[in-house]
Amino acid sequence: MRSIAVYPGSFDPITNGHIDLLERALKIFDKVIVAIAANPDKKSLFTMEERFEMIKTSLADHPLKERIKIDLFNGLLVEYVQSIPAKTIVRGLRAVSDFEYEFQMALMNRKLNADIETAFIMTGMRWIYISSRIIKDVVRSGGNVSGLVPVIVEKALAERLTSLTEYAD
């Protein structure tokens, strides 16, 4: 039996920290599905399809790409995971502040489906301070995020945030 894990998130946009966590998960699981969530509570910078394409391009030359699947989903995560079928949700932790929210979500997911486990993986020290939100804030303020995100993401952020700034004036 192959072990399959689902790594969900908004990935708006994907960062090198996300990719690091994916690589850590691939050391544990035979296959990891990067599941891009539709989150109506978040105002996304990129559409789900744009995020899908950025992730696909970012991982196109990855040495373990045959063990990675990228997918989109709507609705309850546990229902999506069960439909795969997978048994594990992978979540990253950067700091204690992440733990409280992630712990609540893991307990709710367990309540909804006790057969699905959540595995927490610590983010690599190199990426512990970055998040998609911080990356967007830095680019909006004219900062350089080179080396923190895949090249395609860096270009997309520059194009999107530059055009948004021009229209805001």
PyMOL commands that set and color helices and strands:
alter all, ss='L'
color gray80, all
select helices_A, chain A and resi 16-26+48-59+65-67+77-83+96-112+125-127+132-140+151-168
alter helices_A, ss='H'
color red, helices_A
select strands_A, chain A and resi 4-9+31-37+68-73+88-93+117-122
alter strands_A, ss='S'
color yellow, strands_A
deselect
rebuild
show_as cartoon
